[in-house]
């Protein structure tokens, strides 16, 4: 039975309909407590799957993070695709006890654009613009109509090309078996993330598209296909059942019009990943934190990296908890936070709303 004298953040639980009291009771009043829970405003080194179990239940207003994308970065090369899925599924599941009822889990992630699929047919593309010899099937057929006894070597000599080129133009570009390497395709990750979140108890609440700089340096591979340049990522927002504090006063009218109520967010990515391979710009966690939490709330990032989310939380007058597997990145985050904290408070970013 839930004790009716309890209230949570000016919310009287016993005023809920009895059915909701029964279904939400175990969420609002977590039975399992954590001895010596992780303190706020600190960075912890270790595996997020373990550290999340040490966070106090129902204490995190919003958790915002960007996990490894399974794109070959040095910090994820040890992961197989199954390892990667297990990591993210477990991290999502371990968030449910620690997010406040009515709070949010926010995941910034992108599709895997070059996903190697052994089951994909190995068909070689007919890349017209990349052909070294400007020769068409019709050209060969025209010559054969005049010299039907000619063989491939005769045609090759006439057109000054290889017999293989004659064979490919006449019989199709896959005459010798197509591609030998594993084909790649786009792997859509949204369905995976949704499945993991629903399994954990969260519900999809919203999603935003972050339009970033086009990855021009990595776009050459699209020259052999019609695939688009990489220039956007997803921000998936999941809700933990409970009463959500909705306050339009968190944002100005201009902020609501330009990004608060807009599904597409446009701002540049980090220009130089000189000290960390995969930074996201501070604008991303700033918007999430300001939109979905109140001053004094605790924000979590279980893949803290260079400390961007912690700095954004402090800037917005929130507390933070950061987690990082690699000690060198944890030290980097701590150093970046210390630099910001050393700024004169009266002239600093901490005067922000």
Backbone as numpy.savetxt, mean C-alpha at the origin, in Angstrom:
# Nx Ny Nz CAx CAy CAz Cx Cy Cz
-21.89 -10.21 31.53 -22.73 -9.01 31.53 -21.85 -7.75 31.53
-22.24 -6.75 30.77 -21.53 -5.48 30.74 -22.02 -4.61 31.88
-21.09 -4.01 32.62 -21.46 -3.13 33.71 -22.05 -1.84 33.14
-23.30 -1.54 33.51 -24.01 -0.44 32.89 -23.49 0.92 33.31
-22.73 1.00 34.42 -22.24 2.31 34.83 -21.07 2.78 33.98
-20.52 1.89 33.14 -19.39 2.27 32.30 -19.82 3.26 31.24
-18.94 4.17 30.88 -19.12 5.01 29.70 -17.77 5.11 29.01
-17.78 5.24 27.71 -16.55 5.30 26.93 -16.52 6.61 26.16
-15.59 7.51 26.53 -15.43 8.78 25.83 -16.78 9.50 25.66
-17.43 9.77 26.80 -18.71 10.48 26.82 -19.82 9.71 26.09
-19.62 8.43 25.94 -20.62 7.59 25.27 -21.16 6.59 26.29
-22.45 6.61 26.50 -23.08 5.72 27.48 -23.47 4.42 26.80
-22.73 3.36 27.11 -22.91 2.08 26.43 -24.30 1.50 26.67
-24.84 1.67 27.89 -26.11 1.00 28.20 -27.31 1.67 27.54
-27.07 2.77 26.80 -28.17 3.37 26.05 -28.32 2.75 24.66
-27.37 1.91 24.29 -27.50 1.20 23.02 -28.64 0.19 23.10
-29.26 -0.15 21.98 -30.24 -1.24 21.97 -29.61 -2.51 22.52
-30.40 -3.32 23.19 -29.89 -4.52 23.85 -29.12 -5.42 22.89
-29.62 -5.53 21.65 -28.93 -6.39 20.69 -27.52 -5.90 20.41
-27.37 -4.58 20.28 -26.04 -4.02 20.05 -25.16 -4.15 21.28
-25.74 -4.01 22.46 -24.96 -4.21 23.68 -24.37 -5.62 23.72
-25.16 -6.58 23.32 -24.68 -7.96 23.34 -23.59 -8.19 22.30
-23.76 -7.63 21.08 -22.80 -7.90 20.01 -21.52 -7.08 20.16
-21.64 -5.88 20.77 -20.47 -5.01 20.90 -19.81 -5.06 22.27
-20.43 -5.77 23.18 -19.88 -5.80 24.54 -18.45 -6.29 24.60
-18.16 -7.37 23.87 -16.80 -7.92 23.91 -15.80 -7.01 23.22
-16.30 -6.11 22.36 -15.41 -5.17 21.68 -15.08 -3.99 22.59
-16.11 -3.43 23.22 -15.89 -2.27 24.06 -15.17 -2.63 25.36
-15.42 -3.80 25.87 -14.83 -4.18 27.15 -14.01 -5.45 26.95
-12.82 -5.26 26.40 -11.95 -6.38 26.09 -11.60 -7.14 27.36
-11.80 -8.46 27.32 -11.53 -9.26 28.50 -10.05 -9.50 28.73
-9.28 -9.57 27.67 -7.86 -9.87 27.80 -7.07 -8.59 27.95
-6.43 -8.42 29.09 -5.60 -7.25 29.34 -4.14 -7.55 29.01
-3.36 -6.49 28.82 -1.95 -6.62 28.48 -1.12 -6.09 29.64
-0.23 -6.93 30.16 0.66 -6.51 31.22 1.77 -5.64 30.62
2.03 -4.50 31.25 3.07 -3.58 30.78 2.91 -3.27 29.29
1.79 -2.68 28.91 1.59 -2.35 27.48 2.62 -1.34 27.01
2.83 -1.32 25.71 3.79 -0.40 25.12 3.42 1.04 25.44
4.41 1.81 25.83 4.18 3.22 26.15 4.05 4.02 24.87
3.38 5.15 24.98 3.21 6.03 23.82 4.45 6.88 23.61
4.50 7.48 22.42 5.60 8.36 22.01 6.95 7.65 22.10
6.97 6.46 21.50 8.19 5.66 21.48 8.21 4.79 20.23
9.45 4.44 19.81 9.65 3.54 18.68 10.16 2.21 19.23
9.58 1.11 18.78 9.95 -0.21 19.27 10.52 -1.04 18.12
11.58 -1.78 18.42 12.24 -2.62 17.42 11.74 -4.05 17.56
11.31 -4.61 16.45 10.84 -5.99 16.47 9.84 -6.26 15.38
9.34 -7.48 15.35 8.35 -7.89 14.37 6.99 -7.35 14.78
6.32 -6.66 13.87 5.02 -6.07 14.17 4.02 -7.11 14.64
4.12 -8.32 14.13 3.18 -9.37 14.53 3.27 -9.66 16.02
4.45 -9.50 16.60 4.63 -9.72 18.03 4.35 -8.46 18.83
4.84 -7.32 18.35 4.70 -6.08 19.09 3.25 -5.63 19.21
2.44 -5.90 18.20 1.04 -5.49 18.26 0.30 -6.15 19.42
0.74 -7.33 19.82 0.11 -8.03 20.94 0.41 -7.35 22.27
1.36 -6.42 22.28 1.75 -5.75 23.51 1.15 -4.36 23.64
0.27 -3.99 22.71 -0.41 -2.70 22.77 -1.69 -2.85 23.59
-2.00 -1.85 24.39 -3.20 -1.89 25.23 -4.45 -2.02 24.37
-5.40 -2.88 24.77 -6.63 -3.03 23.99 -7.41 -1.71 23.89
-8.06 -1.52 22.76 -8.94 -0.37 22.54 -8.26 0.97 22.83
-7.00 1.10 22.42 -6.25 2.31 22.75 -5.84 3.14 21.54
-5.95 2.59 20.34 -5.45 3.26 19.14 -6.62 3.86 18.36
-6.59 5.17 18.15 -7.66 5.83 17.40 -7.56 5.52 15.92
-6.36 5.57 15.38 -6.15 5.27 13.97 -4.75 4.69 13.81
-4.66 3.62 13.07 -3.37 3.03 12.69 -3.20 3.24 11.20
-2.14 3.93 10.83 -1.91 4.23 9.41 -0.51 3.79 9.05
-0.40 2.94 8.02 0.91 2.40 7.66 0.92 1.91 6.22
2.14 1.77 5.75 2.37 1.27 4.39 3.29 0.07 4.51
2.80 -1.13 4.19 3.61 -2.34 4.37 4.55 -2.56 3.19
5.40 -3.57 3.27 6.16 -3.97 2.08 5.19 -4.28 0.94
5.54 -3.87 -0.28 4.65 -4.03 -1.43 4.92 -5.31 -2.23
5.92 -6.07 -1.86 6.34 -7.26 -2.60 6.77 -6.88 -4.02
7.70 -5.92 -4.06 8.20 -5.46 -5.36 9.73 -5.56 -5.44
10.33 -6.30 -4.48 11.76 -6.55 -4.58 12.67 -5.61 -3.82
12.11 -4.80 -2.90 12.96 -3.95 -2.08 13.87 -4.82 -1.20
14.99 -4.25 -0.79 15.97 -5.04 -0.04 15.41 -5.58 1.26
14.52 -4.82 1.91 14.00 -5.25 3.20 12.91 -6.32 3.09
12.54 -6.71 1.86 11.50 -7.72 1.69 11.94 -8.89 0.82
13.19 -8.88 0.39 13.65 -9.92 -0.52 13.61 -11.31 0.10
13.61 -11.38 1.43 13.58 -12.68 2.10 12.17 -13.28 2.10
11.18 -12.52 1.67 9.80 -12.97 1.72 9.37 -13.63 0.40
8.80 -14.82 0.49 8.10 -15.38 -0.66 6.72 -14.72 -0.71
5.98 -14.96 -1.78 4.65 -14.37 -1.87 3.75 -14.87 -0.74
3.86 -16.15 -0.41 3.07 -16.68 0.71 3.50 -16.06 2.03
4.81 -15.86 2.20 5.30 -15.19 3.42 4.72 -13.78 3.52
4.71 -13.09 2.39 4.22 -11.72 2.36 2.73 -11.67 2.74
1.96 -12.59 2.18 0.53 -12.62 2.50 0.31 -12.94 3.98
1.08 -13.88 4.50 0.96 -14.25 5.91 1.30 -13.08 6.82
2.34 -12.33 6.45 2.73 -11.16 7.23 1.59 -10.16 7.32
1.05 -9.78 6.18 0.01 -8.75 6.17 -1.28 -9.23 6.83
-1.66 -10.47 6.57 -2.88 -11.00 7.18 -2.78 -11.01 8.71
-1.62 -11.43 9.22 -1.43 -11.49 10.66 -1.40 -10.09 11.28
-0.73 -9.16 10.60 -0.67 -7.79 11.10 -2.07 -7.18 11.17
-2.87 -7.39 10.13 -4.24 -6.87 10.14 -5.04 -7.49 11.27
-4.94 -8.80 11.43 -5.69 -9.49 12.49 -5.30 -8.99 13.88
-4.02 -8.75 14.10 -3.55 -8.32 15.41 -3.90 -6.87 15.72
-4.43 -6.16 14.73 -4.88 -4.79 14.97 -6.26 -4.74 15.63
-7.08 -5.75 15.40 -8.47 -5.61 15.84 -8.61 -5.38 17.34
-7.90 -6.09 18.20 -8.08 -5.84 19.64 -7.62 -4.46 20.08
-6.70 -3.83 19.37 -6.09 -2.60 19.89 -6.72 -1.32 19.34
-7.45 -1.40 18.23 -8.13 -0.22 17.70 -9.35 0.09 18.57
-9.56 1.37 18.85 -10.73 1.76 19.62 -12.01 1.40 18.88
-13.07 1.03 19.59 -14.36 0.86 18.91 -14.73 2.15 18.19
-15.07 2.04 16.92 -15.36 3.21 16.11 -14.12 3.82 15.48
-12.94 3.22 15.75 -11.69 3.72 15.19 -11.37 3.11 13.85
-10.18 3.41 13.34 -9.88 3.07 11.96 -8.50 2.43 11.78
-8.45 1.53 10.83 -7.21 0.94 10.32 -7.05 1.43 8.88
-5.92 2.08 8.60 -5.71 2.70 7.29 -4.44 2.12 6.67
-4.57 1.54 5.49 -3.45 0.87 4.82 -3.19 1.53 3.48
-1.97 2.02 3.32 -1.51 2.57 2.04 -0.74 1.47 1.31
-1.22 1.11 0.13 -0.61 -0.01 -0.60 -0.86 0.18 -2.09
-0.11 -0.52 -2.89 -0.28 -0.46 -4.34 -0.41 -1.87 -4.90
-0.96 -1.99 -6.10 -0.98 -3.27 -6.79 0.45 -3.67 -7.16
0.67 -4.96 -7.31 1.97 -5.46 -7.75 1.95 -5.45 -9.28
2.71 -4.55 -9.88 2.61 -4.33 -11.32 3.34 -5.38 -12.14
4.36 -6.00 -11.58 5.09 -7.03 -12.31 5.09 -8.30 -11.45
3.97 -9.01 -11.49 3.78 -10.23 -10.70 4.00 -11.44 -11.59
5.00 -12.23 -11.31 5.34 -13.38 -12.15 4.37 -14.52 -11.88
3.73 -14.97 -12.95 2.69 -16.00 -12.85 3.06 -17.17 -13.74
3.42 -18.29 -13.13 3.83 -19.49 -13.88 2.71 -20.06 -14.73
1.46 -19.76 -14.37 0.32 -20.30 -15.10 -0.09 -19.45 -16.30
0.52 -18.30 -16.44 0.16 -17.40 -17.53 0.75 -17.90 -18.85
-0.04 -17.97 -19.91 0.48 -18.45 -21.20 1.68 -17.64 -21.66
2.69 -18.34 -22.14 3.94 -17.69 -22.57 3.85 -17.31 -24.04
3.15 -16.22 -24.27 2.93 -15.74 -25.62 3.79 -14.49 -25.84
4.62 -14.52 -26.86 5.48 -13.38 -27.13 4.72 -12.27 -27.83
4.87 -11.07 -27.33 4.18 -9.92 -27.94 4.77 -9.60 -29.30
3.92 -9.14 -30.19 4.37 -8.71 -31.51 4.63 -7.21 -31.44
5.82 -6.84 -30.97 6.17 -5.44 -30.76 6.59 -4.82 -32.09
5.65 -4.23 -32.77 5.87 -3.74 -34.13 6.99 -2.71 -34.18
6.98 -1.76 -33.28 7.95 -0.67 -33.34 9.38 -1.11 -33.03
9.52 -2.30 -32.46 10.86 -2.75 -32.07 11.48 -3.73 -33.07
10.78 -4.00 -34.16 11.32 -4.92 -35.14 12.52 -4.31 -35.85
13.60 -5.07 -35.90 14.83 -4.57 -36.48 14.76 -4.50 -38.01
13.92 -5.35 -38.59 13.79 -5.40 -40.04 12.38 -4.97 -40.42
12.30 -3.95 -41.27 10.99 -3.46 -41.71 10.50 -4.36 -42.84
9.95 -5.48 -42.46 9.52 -6.49 -43.43 8.15 -7.01 -43.01
7.24 -7.10 -43.95 5.90 -7.56 -43.66 5.60 -8.85 -44.42
4.63 -9.58 -43.96 4.25 -10.85 -44.58 3.84 -10.63 -46.04
3.17 -9.52 -46.29 2.73 -9.24 -47.65 3.91 -9.09 -48.61
5.03 -8.52 -48.10 6.22 -8.36 -48.94 6.75 -9.72 -49.37
6.79 -10.65 -48.44 7.31 -11.99 -48.73 6.38 -12.72 -49.70
5.08 -12.61 -49.45 4.11 -13.29 -50.33 4.17 -12.74 -51.75
4.44 -11.46 -51.90 4.56 -10.87 -53.23 5.73 -11.49 -53.99
6.86 -11.66 -53.31 8.04 -12.26 -53.95 7.77 -13.72 -54.27
7.11 -14.44 -53.35 6.82 -15.86 -53.58 5.84 -16.05 -54.73
4.98 -15.08 -54.98 4.06 -15.21 -56.12 4.81 -15.16 -57.43
5.97 -14.50 -57.41 6.78 -14.39 -58.62 7.82 -15.51 -58.69
8.29 -15.95 -57.51 9.30 -17.02 -57.45 8.87 -18.07 -56.44
7.86 -18.86 -56.81 7.28 -19.83 -55.86 8.25 -20.93 -55.43
9.33 -21.15 -56.17 10.27 -22.21 -55.83 11.29 -21.76 -54.78
11.31 -20.49 -54.43 12.30 -20.00 -53.48 12.06 -20.59 -52.09
13.17 -20.90 -51.42 13.15 -21.39 -50.05 13.44 -20.22 -49.10
13.47 -20.56 -47.80 13.69 -19.50 -46.80 15.06 -18.85 -46.96
16.08 -19.66 -47.33 17.41 -19.07 -47.47 17.46 -18.10 -48.65
16.71 -18.42 -49.74 16.64 -17.51 -50.88 15.96 -16.19 -50.49
14.87 -16.32 -49.74 14.14 -15.13 -49.30 14.98 -14.28 -48.33
15.71 -14.97 -47.45 16.55 -14.25 -46.48 17.64 -13.46 -47.20
18.23 -14.10 -48.22 19.27 -13.41 -48.97 18.68 -12.22 -49.73
17.48 -12.41 -50.28 16.85 -11.34 -51.06 16.51 -10.14 -50.17
15.97 -10.40 -48.97 15.55 -9.31 -48.08 16.65 -8.87 -47.10
17.81 -9.57 -47.18 18.94 -9.25 -46.32 18.56 -9.31 -44.84
18.00 -10.45 -44.49 17.62 -10.70 -43.10 17.89 -12.16 -42.79
17.55 -12.60 -41.61 17.78 -14.00 -41.23 16.62 -14.88 -41.69
16.90 -16.18 -41.76 15.83 -17.14 -42.09 14.77 -17.14 -40.98
15.21 -16.89 -39.73 14.26 -16.83 -38.61 13.25 -15.70 -38.81
13.75 -14.57 -39.32 12.84 -13.45 -39.56 11.83 -13.80 -40.64
12.28 -14.48 -41.69 11.35 -14.92 -42.75 10.30 -15.84 -42.16
10.75 -16.78 -41.32 9.84 -17.75 -40.71 8.80 -17.06 -39.83
9.28 -16.09 -39.02 8.38 -15.38 -38.11 7.35 -14.55 -38.88
7.80 -13.86 -39.95 6.86 -13.03 -40.69 5.81 -13.87 -41.42
6.24 -15.03 -41.93 5.31 -15.88 -42.67 4.36 -16.65 -41.75
4.90 -17.17 -40.66 4.14 -18.14 -39.85 3.72 -17.63 -38.49
4.04 -16.39 -38.18 3.65 -15.86 -36.87 4.84 -15.74 -35.94
4.75 -14.81 -35.01 5.90 -14.51 -34.17 6.19 -15.58 -33.13
5.29 -16.57 -32.96 5.52 -17.62 -31.98 5.92 -18.95 -32.64
6.47 -18.86 -33.83 6.83 -20.08 -34.57 7.85 -20.92 -33.82
8.66 -20.28 -32.96 9.68 -21.03 -32.24 9.33 -21.23 -30.76
8.03 -21.11 -30.44 7.61 -21.48 -29.10 7.29 -20.32 -28.18
7.37 -19.09 -28.65 7.02 -17.97 -27.80 8.06 -17.68 -26.75
7.62 -17.07 -25.64 8.54 -16.68 -24.58 8.94 -17.90 -23.76
10.18 -17.91 -23.34 10.67 -18.98 -22.48 10.64 -18.57 -21.01
10.73 -17.27 -20.72 10.68 -16.80 -19.34 9.26 -16.73 -18.83
9.13 -16.68 -17.49 7.82 -16.59 -16.87 7.16 -15.25 -17.21
5.92 -15.30 -17.61 5.18 -14.09 -17.93 4.83 -13.34 -16.65
4.64 -12.03 -16.77 4.24 -11.23 -15.61 2.92 -10.53 -15.91
2.20 -10.23 -14.84 0.91 -9.56 -14.95 0.73 -8.64 -13.76
-0.36 -7.90 -13.73 -0.70 -7.08 -12.58 -1.41 -7.96 -11.54
-1.00 -7.83 -10.28 -1.67 -8.53 -9.18 -2.48 -7.51 -8.39
-3.80 -7.63 -8.42 -4.67 -6.71 -7.70 -4.67 -7.09 -6.22
-4.27 -6.17 -5.35 -4.13 -6.50 -3.93 -5.36 -6.11 -3.10
-6.23 -5.26 -3.67 -7.37 -4.78 -2.90 -8.24 -5.89 -2.35
-8.47 -6.92 -3.16 -9.31 -8.04 -2.70 -8.67 -8.79 -1.55
-7.35 -8.93 -1.59 -6.66 -9.60 -0.49 -6.79 -8.82 0.80
-6.55 -7.50 0.71 -6.62 -6.66 1.90 -8.03 -6.67 2.48
-9.04 -6.58 1.62 -10.42 -6.63 2.10 -10.72 -7.94 2.80
-10.28 -9.04 2.23 -10.52 -10.36 2.82 -9.89 -10.47 4.22
-8.66 -10.01 4.33 -7.97 -10.07 5.63 -8.66 -9.19 6.66
-9.10 -8.00 6.24 -9.75 -7.09 7.17 -11.09 -7.64 7.65
-11.90 -8.14 6.73 -13.20 -8.71 7.11 -13.02 -9.91 8.05
-12.04 -10.73 7.76 -11.77 -11.89 8.61 -11.40 -11.47 10.02
-10.70 -10.33 10.14 -10.27 -9.85 11.46 -11.42 -9.21 12.23
-12.47 -8.76 11.53 -13.60 -8.10 12.19 -13.82 -6.67 11.75
-12.93 -6.15 10.89 -13.09 -4.79 10.37 -14.07 -4.78 9.20
-14.56 -3.58 8.88 -15.42 -3.40 7.72 -14.84 -2.31 6.82
-14.84 -2.54 5.51 -14.38 -1.49 4.60 -15.24 -0.24 4.78
-14.59 0.88 5.04 -15.28 2.15 5.31 -15.15 3.13 4.15
-13.95 3.20 3.60 -13.70 4.16 2.52 -12.41 3.77 1.82
-12.15 4.39 0.68 -10.88 4.21 -0.02 -10.59 5.48 -0.79
-9.33 5.83 -0.82 -8.88 7.00 -1.55 -7.80 6.57 -2.54
-7.67 7.33 -3.59 -6.59 7.13 -4.56 -5.57 8.24 -4.35
-4.33 7.86 -4.11 -3.25 8.85 -4.01 -2.54 8.92 -5.36
-2.68 10.08 -6.04 -1.99 10.31 -7.30 -0.64 10.94 -6.98
0.42 10.24 -7.32 1.78 10.68 -7.00 2.52 11.01 -8.29
3.82 11.19 -8.20 4.62 11.42 -9.39 4.65 10.16 -10.25
4.60 10.34 -11.56 4.73 9.20 -12.45 6.14 8.63 -12.36
6.24 7.32 -12.30 7.55 6.68 -12.18 8.21 6.56 -13.55
8.65 7.69 -14.08 9.17 7.70 -15.44 10.37 6.79 -15.61
11.25 6.73 -14.62 12.46 5.93 -14.76 12.13 4.45 -14.86
10.98 4.07 -14.30 10.60 2.66 -14.33 9.57 2.36 -15.41
9.33 3.30 -16.31 8.24 3.13 -17.26 8.67 2.51 -18.58
9.96 2.23 -18.74 10.41 1.71 -20.04 9.80 0.35 -20.35
9.52 -0.42 -19.29 8.95 -1.74 -19.53 7.59 -1.66 -20.22
6.91 -0.51 -20.14 5.60 -0.40 -20.77 5.71 -0.27 -22.29
6.94 -0.08 -22.80 7.10 0.09 -24.24 6.75 -1.18 -25.01
6.75 -2.32 -24.34 6.41 -3.59 -24.98 4.96 -3.99 -24.73
4.18 -3.10 -24.13 2.79 -3.42 -23.84 1.98 -2.13 -23.80
0.71 -2.27 -23.43 -0.15 -1.11 -23.28 -0.32 -0.74 -21.80
0.51 -1.28 -20.93 0.38 -1.03 -19.50 0.72 0.42 -19.16
0.04 0.93 -18.15 0.20 2.33 -17.77 1.44 2.54 -16.91
1.91 3.77 -16.90 2.99 4.18 -16.01 2.47 4.13 -14.57
3.33 3.75 -13.66 2.98 3.67 -12.24 2.90 5.09 -11.67
1.70 5.55 -11.33 1.56 6.91 -10.82 0.45 7.07 -9.78
-0.02 5.96 -9.18 -1.00 6.10 -8.10 -0.93 4.90 -7.17
-1.43 5.10 -5.95 -1.52 4.05 -4.95 -2.89 4.16 -4.28
-3.20 3.17 -3.45 -4.49 3.14 -2.75 -4.31 3.47 -1.27
-5.35 4.05 -0.69 -5.43 4.23 0.75 -6.75 3.60 1.18
-6.67 2.41 1.79 -7.87 1.68 2.21 -8.15 1.99 3.68
-9.40 2.33 3.99 -9.80 2.70 5.35 -10.81 1.67 5.85
-10.47 1.03 6.98 -11.33 0.01 7.57 -11.80 0.46 8.95
-13.02 0.13 9.27 -13.69 0.59 10.50 -13.89 -0.56 11.47
-13.58 -0.29 12.74 -13.88 -1.25 13.80 -15.25 -0.89 14.36
-16.17 -1.84 14.48 -17.51 -1.53 14.97 -17.49 -0.76 16.29
-18.32 0.26 16.36 -18.41 1.13 17.53 -18.85 2.51 17.11
-19.05 3.37 18.06 -19.49 4.74 17.77 -18.29 5.56 17.33
-18.38 6.12 16.14 -17.31 6.95 15.58 -17.59 8.42 15.83
-16.58 9.11 16.34 -16.70 10.56 16.54 -16.55 11.26 15.21
-17.60 11.94 14.81 -17.61 12.64 13.52 -17.61 14.13 13.77
-16.55 14.81 13.42 -16.41 16.24 13.71 -15.87 16.96 12.49
-16.75 17.66 11.79 -16.32 18.40 10.60 -15.43 19.58 10.95
-15.40 19.94 12.23 -14.56 21.04 12.66 -13.08 20.72 12.63
-12.75 19.44 12.44 -11.33 19.08 12.35 -10.67 19.70 11.12
-11.47 19.89 10.08 -10.95 20.43 8.82 -11.61 21.77 8.52
-10.88 22.65 7.86 -11.47 23.90 7.40 -12.39 23.61 6.21
-13.20 24.60 5.85 -14.09 24.43 4.69 -13.28 24.13 3.43
-12.14 24.81 3.29 -11.30 24.59 2.12 -10.73 23.18 2.11
-10.32 22.69 3.27 -9.78 21.32 3.35 -10.85 20.30 3.01
-12.06 20.51 3.50 -13.14 19.58 3.16 -13.39 19.55 1.65
-13.36 20.71 1.03 -13.66 20.79 -0.40 -12.54 20.25 -1.26
-11.28 20.47 -0.83 -10.15 20.10 -1.68 -9.67 18.67 -1.48
-9.84 18.11 -0.25 -9.40 16.72 -0.07 -10.21 15.92 0.95
-10.82 16.57 1.93 -11.54 15.82 2.95 -12.65 14.96 2.41
-13.40 15.50 1.46 -14.53 14.78 0.88 -14.24 14.32 -0.55
-12.99 14.31 -0.92 -12.61 13.93 -2.29 -11.98 12.53 -2.29
-12.31 11.77 -3.31 -11.80 10.40 -3.40 -10.40 10.30 -3.97
-9.93 11.37 -4.61 -8.60 11.37 -5.21 -7.75 12.43 -4.52
-6.63 12.00 -3.97 -5.68 12.91 -3.33 -4.46 13.03 -4.23
-4.09 14.27 -4.55 -2.93 14.50 -5.42 -1.88 15.30 -4.67
-0.74 14.67 -4.44 0.42 15.37 -3.88 1.66 14.56 -4.23
2.82 15.23 -4.32 4.03 14.55 -4.79 4.50 13.46 -3.84
5.19 12.50 -4.38 5.87 11.50 -3.56 7.17 12.10 -3.05
7.87 11.34 -2.20 9.15 11.81 -1.67 10.16 11.87 -2.80
10.84 12.99 -2.93 11.77 13.19 -4.04 13.03 12.36 -3.93
13.51 12.14 -2.70 14.78 11.44 -2.53 14.66 10.42 -1.40
14.70 9.14 -1.75 14.72 8.08 -0.74 16.18 7.78 -0.38
16.86 8.81 0.13 18.30 8.67 0.35 18.65 7.88 1.60
17.78 7.90 2.61 18.08 7.16 3.84 17.12 6.02 4.10
16.09 5.88 3.26 15.14 4.77 3.36 14.55 4.53 1.98
14.38 3.26 1.62 13.98 2.91 0.26 12.54 3.26 -0.08
11.70 3.41 0.92 10.26 3.52 0.61 9.56 4.49 1.55
9.94 5.74 1.50 9.26 6.75 2.30 7.93 7.13 1.65
6.94 7.45 2.49 5.80 8.13 1.92 5.79 9.57 2.43
5.23 10.50 1.66 5.26 11.92 2.03 4.45 12.17 3.29
4.85 13.14 4.07 4.17 13.42 5.34 2.72 13.85 5.12
2.40 14.35 3.93 1.04 14.77 3.63 0.05 13.62 3.77
0.50 12.41 3.48 -0.42 11.25 3.55 -0.87 10.98 4.98
0.04 10.73 5.94 -0.45 10.52 7.31 -1.06 11.77 7.93
-0.59 12.97 7.54 -1.19 14.19 8.07 -2.69 14.23 7.77
-3.05 13.95 6.53 -4.46 13.99 6.15 -5.27 12.93 6.88
-4.73 11.72 6.93 -5.45 10.63 7.59 -5.66 10.93 9.06
-4.61 11.39 9.72 -4.67 11.65 11.16 -5.64 12.79 11.46
-5.57 13.85 10.69 -6.45 15.00 10.93 -7.91 14.65 10.65
-8.13 13.82 9.65 -9.49 13.45 9.25 -10.14 12.49 10.24
-9.37 11.55 10.77 -9.95 10.41 11.48 -9.65 10.34 12.97
-9.01 11.35 13.54 -8.70 11.29 14.97 -8.82 12.67 15.61
-8.82 12.70 16.94 -8.90 13.93 17.71 -7.57 14.24 18.38
-7.39 15.47 18.79 -6.20 15.83 19.55 -6.11 14.96 20.80
-4.89 14.52 21.11 -4.68 13.68 22.28 -4.81 12.20 22.00
-5.39 11.82 20.84 -5.51 10.41 20.48 -4.14 9.81 20.20
-4.10 8.49 20.18 -2.86 7.77 19.88 -2.94 7.19 18.47
-1.88 7.45 17.70 -1.75 6.98 16.32 -0.65 5.92 16.27
-0.86 4.87 15.50 0.12 3.79 15.41 0.58 3.59 13.98
1.86 3.26 13.84 2.42 2.84 12.55 3.33 1.66 12.84
2.92 0.48 12.34 3.67 -0.74 12.65 4.78 -1.02 11.64
4.91 -0.15 10.63 6.04 -0.19 9.70 6.59 1.25 9.63
7.11 1.73 10.73 7.37 3.16 10.91 8.46 3.70 9.99
9.39 2.85 9.54 10.40 3.30 8.59 11.21 4.48 9.10
11.13 5.60 8.41 11.92 6.77 8.77 11.22 7.69 9.77
10.04 7.29 10.25 9.36 8.05 11.30 8.34 9.06 10.84
7.95 9.03 9.58 7.05 10.05 9.03 5.71 10.11 9.77
5.11 8.96 10.05 3.80 8.97 10.72 3.90 9.55 12.12
4.97 9.22 12.84 5.15 9.76 14.19 5.26 11.28 14.16
6.01 11.80 13.20 6.17 13.25 13.07 4.83 13.90 12.73
4.06 13.26 11.85 2.74 13.78 11.50 1.82 13.78 12.72
1.88 12.73 13.53 1.05 12.65 14.73 1.39 13.78 15.70
2.66 13.99 15.94 3.07 15.08 16.83 2.64 16.43 16.28
2.76 16.59 15.00 2.36 17.85 14.37 0.88 18.13 14.56
0.08 17.08 14.60 -1.37 17.23 14.77 -1.80 17.17 16.22
-0.85 17.16 17.15 -1.20 17.13 18.57 -1.66 15.78 19.05
-1.21 14.72 18.39 -1.54 13.35 18.79 -0.29 12.66 19.36
-0.51 11.54 20.02 0.59 10.70 20.48 0.83 9.61 19.43
1.95 8.93 19.53 2.26 7.91 18.54 2.88 6.68 19.19
2.77 5.57 18.49 3.53 4.35 18.78 4.07 3.87 17.43
5.37 3.65 17.35 5.99 3.19 16.12 6.65 1.84 16.31
6.61 1.03 15.26 7.25 -0.29 15.27 8.09 -0.45 14.02
9.26 -1.06 14.16 10.16 -1.23 13.04 11.01 -2.48 13.23
11.05 -3.30 12.18 11.79 -4.56 12.25 13.30 -4.33 12.26
13.77 -3.40 11.46 15.21 -3.18 11.31 15.71 -2.12 12.30
16.69 -2.46 13.13 17.20 -1.49 14.11 17.72 -0.21 13.48
18.36 -0.31 12.29 18.91 0.88 11.66 17.81 1.86 11.26
16.65 1.34 10.82 15.55 2.22 10.48 14.89 2.79 11.73
14.82 1.99 12.79 14.27 2.49 14.05 15.11 3.64 14.57
16.43 3.52 14.49 17.32 4.60 14.90 17.14 5.82 14.01
16.93 5.59 12.72 16.69 6.69 11.78 15.42 7.44 12.19
14.35 6.69 12.49 13.09 7.31 12.89 13.27 8.12 14.17
13.96 7.54 15.15 14.18 8.25 16.42 14.95 9.55 16.18
15.96 9.48 15.32 16.74 10.67 15.03 15.91 11.75 14.35
15.08 11.35 13.40 14.22 12.31 12.70 13.22 12.97 13.65
12.69 12.18 14.58 11.75 12.72 15.56 12.45 13.70 16.49
13.65 13.34 16.91 14.41 14.24 17.80 14.69 15.57 17.12
15.01 15.53 15.83 15.27 16.78 15.10 14.04 17.68 15.11
12.88 17.09 14.92 11.65 17.87 14.89 11.34 18.42 16.28
11.53 17.60 17.31 11.23 18.02 18.67 12.14 19.15 19.14
13.29 19.28 18.54 14.22 20.33 18.93 13.85 21.70 18.37
12.85 21.74 17.48 12.40 23.02 16.93 11.71 23.83 18.03
11.94 25.11 18.03 11.29 25.99 19.00 9.78 25.83 18.90
9.13 25.49 20.01 7.71 25.17 19.99 6.87 26.33 19.46
7.19 27.56 19.84 6.36 28.69 19.42 6.38 28.90 17.91
7.45 28.49 17.26 7.55 28.69 15.82 7.49 27.38 15.04
7.07 26.33 15.73 7.20 25.00 15.12 5.90 24.52 14.51
6.01 23.35 13.90 4.86 22.71 13.28 3.83 22.28 14.32
4.21 22.21 15.61 3.29 21.69 16.61 2.21 22.70 17.00
2.25 23.90 16.42 1.19 24.84 16.64 -0.01 24.57 15.73
0.12 23.55 14.87 -0.96 23.23 13.92 -2.17 22.68 14.66
-3.31 22.69 13.98 -4.54 22.21 14.62 -4.47 20.73 14.90
